[in-house]
């Protein structure tokens, strides 16, 4: 089979012929059809990120859509050959300990002891067939009419979806999404709508990008471009959310100041919650007294659970989540380098996908 291989971070990717693996115990072998690319794939390949890389040579690639080839021994979930599934990179060891090890397959080790997990499963999804632990493979039954390339957008949506569920978003609530023009922030807008938010206030610094997202997401979305003036921004957020939001979801990328996050926190009504899932590069100076008097809840959250992914898939199958709002740009597997450049330039509700099915018109 063909596989994109990275010998060492900083070296070029190479498309090679590799032996197709046999599924080991507890795993599934999946023929890949569509693999979404992260916007920072180029930096990752170049070794410019502070990640704990899998041992090389390995195939990068995190999420993906494919069809089951075979199941290994000890897989009891009723998976069948030809069944379409979604692969998730987020792997939490199935062990009865307080804090099981966790890793992102095809990307990085996370917890202190998770390097061994990536030694066992170094390869991600940028290959014609991928072997993943069965606990990271999700059935897509009920979505037969949706092309695999469009379903690849689930990998973009599930990350903020996990945070919205952790924030206990309830139908009818008002949600602030900070960083809404970004890849995951824009997906949070769609996720909040699917969960029944009555209003989503999409906050960011680029008015045109926010308006483009609102045009695709629908009439329950209000956009707000930040001015940089703290008092003015807080007042604008509270006005846009009819006096204050129930939940704020923060997905800012590599922020070097906390002003936007603090403005959204102060845009909450009393008893509001805020979920932090971004990548801020500075301290967040939160007032103890202000938190206390407003009964605010501040929640840090990483990734998503299996239950979150299954719920997301169910919402897509029912039509409550509109995957068509995501603009998918497709490339064959052999055109990965071009696709990586496209992913770096993609903004908002765009998703760059490579693979067998991705090359179809």
N, C-alpha and C positions, 0 to 999 in steps of 0.2 A: 504494500500500500504506500501511498504518498504521505509524507509528513513534513511539516516545517519544523526544523530543529535549530536550537540555539546551543552551541557548544559551550560558550562562556559569555556572560553579559559583557557587552561592548564589541562583540564580533557580529558579523552579518548573519541574518537568518539564512538557512539553506534548505531548499526543498529536496528531500531525499526519498529513496525507496527504503522502507523499513519493513521488517517482518511484522505481519499482523499478529497481535497477541491472542492467546486463548484466555477466556475469562477465568480468573482465579476464584476460589471460594469466596462467596459473599459479594461478587461483583457482576456487572453487566458489561458486555461488549456492545457498543453502539456505533452504527454507521452514521457519520456526521453529515448533516444536510445544510445547516446554517449556523454560523458562529458570529456573534456580535463582537465588535472590537471596542476596547476601552479607548478613550481619547488620548490617554498617556502611553499607549502601546510602544511608540517610538522611544520615549524616555526609558521605558522598562527594558526594552531590548538593548539599549545602549548602556545599561547598568547605571543610570543616573538617579535611581530611586533607592531610598534606604530600606530595601526589602531583603528578606532572607530567602534568596532564590533556591529553587529545587536544584539538586545535583545535576550537572550537565554530563552529556548532552541531553536536552529535554525539549519537548514540544510545549510552547506557551499556549495560552488560550484558556479562558475561564468558563463562561456559560456556553450553551449550545443546544441546538435542536437536532434530533436524529431519530433513527429507527433501530430497535433492538435487533442485534444479530444473534446473540446467545446469552444465556444466564449461566453463571458458575454454580457449583454446588452450594447448598445452604442459602439459596435465594428463594424466599417463600411468598413473594408478593404477587404471584400470578402473572409476571411479565411474559410476553409472548413474542416470538420472532415477527418482525415487521411492525410491531407496535411503535407509534411515535411517542417520544418522550423528550423531556427537558432535562439537561444536565446542569447541576448547580455546583459551583466550585467550593461552596462553604461546607466544609466537612468537620463535624464535631465527633470525636471518638465516642463510640457507644459503650461507655464503661460507667459503672456505678460508683463514681467518685464525685466529690464536691465540685471540682472544676476540671472537667475532661479537656484534654488537649484539642486544639482546633487549628485548622489550616485552610488556606485558599488554594485548591488544586490548580496547577498551571500558573501560579502567581507567587505566593509567598507563604512561609511558615508564620504563625501568629503567636501562639503561646510558647513558653520556654522549652517545652519538650516536644514540639510538633515538627522539628526537622526530620525525625524518624518517620513521620507520616508521609512527608514528601519524598523521602528516600524509597518508600514502598510504592508511592503513586506520583512519580515525577512529571508525568505527561498530562498536559491539558487537552484542549479541544481542537487545536489547529492541525488536524490530521484526518485522514479519511475514516479511521475507526479509533474510538477512544474507549478505554477500560476505566470505569468509575465504580466506587463503592455503591452498592444498591441503595443505601440510605440517602444518596445525593441525586437519585434519578426519579423524576416525577412523571406520572402518566399524563398524557394529553388527550385521552379519550374524550369525545364530545366536541373536539375542535377540528374535526376532519376537513371542514371546508376552508380553514384558514391556512394560507401558504406557510411553509416552514420559515421562510425569511421574515414574514410578519410576526410569527410567533417568537422569533429570536428577540424581539423587543421585551419579552418577559424578563430577560436578564437585566434590562435597564430599569424596569418597573419594580422588581421585587425588593431591591435594596431599600428605597424609601418606604415602600409598603410595610416592611417590617417595623420601621420606626413609627409610622402612623398607627399601626396596631398596638405597639408598645405604649403610645401616648393615649390609648383608649379613645380614639376618635369615634364619636357616636353620630348617627344620622341626625341631621338638623343643626349640627354645630358649625361655627365659623372657624376657619383655619387660616393662619398666616403661613405662607411658605417663603422663607428667606433664601435667596440664591436661586430663585425660580427660573432664571434664564439658563442655568447650567444643565448638564446632561441628566443628573439625578434630581435636581430641583424641579425641572420641568416634569419629570416622571412623577414626582410627589404631587403635583397639581392634579394629574390624572387619577392617581391613587386616592387622593382625598375625595374627589368627585365620586369615584366608584364606591367608596365607603359611605356615601350619603351626605357629605358636607353640603350645607345649604348655600355657603358662600366660601370661596377661596380667594384670599387677597395675595396675589402673586407679587412679591417684593424683590427688587433687584436694582442695579445701577444703570441698565440699558433699556430705555423705554421702548425702542423699536423691537428688541428681542422679546420683551414681555408681551407686547401687543400681538406679536406673531403667535405666541403660545396660546394666548386667550382666544384668538381667532380659531384655533384648532380645537381647543378644549371646550368652548361653549359659554353660554351666557351667565353661568354661575361664577365666572371668574372675573375679578376686578384687578386691574394692574396698578402698581404704584412704584414709580421710579424714585429712588432715594435722592435727596438733595445734598446730603452731607451735613445739614444743620440738624442737630439732635432733637431739639425741641420741636422744630417744624415737622420732622419725620415722624416722631411719636404721635403728634396731633393728627397727621395725615393717615397714619395706620389705624388709629382709633376711629377716625371718621369713616374710613373705608370699611371697617368691620362693625359699624353701627354701635360704637361706644366701647368696643373691646372684643377681642377674639377669645374663644374657648381654648384653642390649642395653637401654639406656634411651633412650626417645624423648621429647624435651621439646617441648611445644607450648603452653607457657604464653602467655597473651595479656596484653600490657602490664603485666607484673609489675614492681613497684617495689622488690622486694627479691629477692635470689638464693637465699633459703633453701630453697625447694622444689626448685629445680634442683640445688643442691648435695646435698640429702638423697638425691635420686635417683641422682646420680653416685656417692655413697658407698654406695648400695645395690647397686652392681655387684660381681660377683665379680672376681678377678684376670683380666686379659686381656679385660675387658668393653669395650663400645663405647657411646658416647653420641652421639646425633644431635640437633643444635639446629635447630629450625624455628619457634620461637615469636617473640614480639615483646617481649622483655624490655627495659625502659626504664632499666636500671641496669647497672653493671659486674658481671662474673662473676669473683669472686676465686678463681682455681684455684691450688692448691698445686703448684708444680713438682715438689717431692720426692714428694708423694703420687701424682701422675700417674706418675712414674718408677717408684716401687716397686711399683705395682699394674699396670703395663703397660697402663694405660687408654688408649683412643683417643677423642679428642674431635673430632667432625665437624660443621662448619657446612654446612647444605644449603638450597638455594633451589629450590622448585618440583619439577619432574619432567621426565623425558625422554619422547620419543615411544614408546620401548620400554616404559617404565613404564606408559603409558596402554594400550598394546596388551595388555600382560600383565594389567592390571586387567580389561579387557573380556573376555579369555579366561577369567579366573577366574569372572566373573559368568556367562558362557555355560555353563561347566561345572557351575555350582552350588556351587563352592567358596567363592564370595563371595555372601552372602545379602543381596540388596538389600532384601528385605522387612523387615529389621531397622530400616531407616530409615523414619520416619513422615513421609509426604509430605502437605503441605497445599497444595491447588490453588486458583488464582485465574485468571480470564480476563485477557487482556492489558489490557483496559480498566480493570481494578480494581487497577492497579499501586500506587497510593498506599496502599490498604488492605493490600496484600501487603507493602509496604516496612515498614509498622508491625508486621506479624506477624513479619517476618524479624528485626526488632530485638529482639523478645521471645522468639524461638525459642532453645531450648537443646538441648544434647546431640544425640541422633539424630533431630532434626526438620529438615525441609528444606522451605522455602517456594518454590513454583514458580508461574510465570505463563506464559500462552501459550494457544494454540489448544487443544491437547490437555489442558492443565492445567485447563481449565474443565469438563471432562467429569466426570460423577459417578463 
